[in-house]
């Protein structure tokens, strides 16, 4: 009996894994050198506004950060914004910039904030 229940549990787990692998993932455009500001819409879709053309993810993040700060000085209240660069989402947050290949996927640290709030690559600042 234990072998059958173990086999049944294994089949259920495999089926669940298969279904989750088929889940729809929201991926950003892969346009070369184009940095986008991404705005979530009320209907759950995303609007991609071209911000600048640049040669790196870090420069895209810096442009998004400058835009975020400018909006805040004009009276805006959005502390966290989304961006996209070459098939990667960028998530500007108080801790720094995280990146992911999909909106629903795992996020990885791209840039961290220094003591004075600037963005830097992880490990670039002395401790």
Secondary structure, DSSP 8 states (H G I E B T S, - for coil): -HHHHHHHHHHHHHHHHHHHHTS--------TTEEEEEEE-TTS-EEEEEEEE-S-HHHHHHHHHHHHHHHHHTT-----EEEEETTEEEEEETTEEEEESSSSS--EEEEEE-TTS-EE-TT-S--
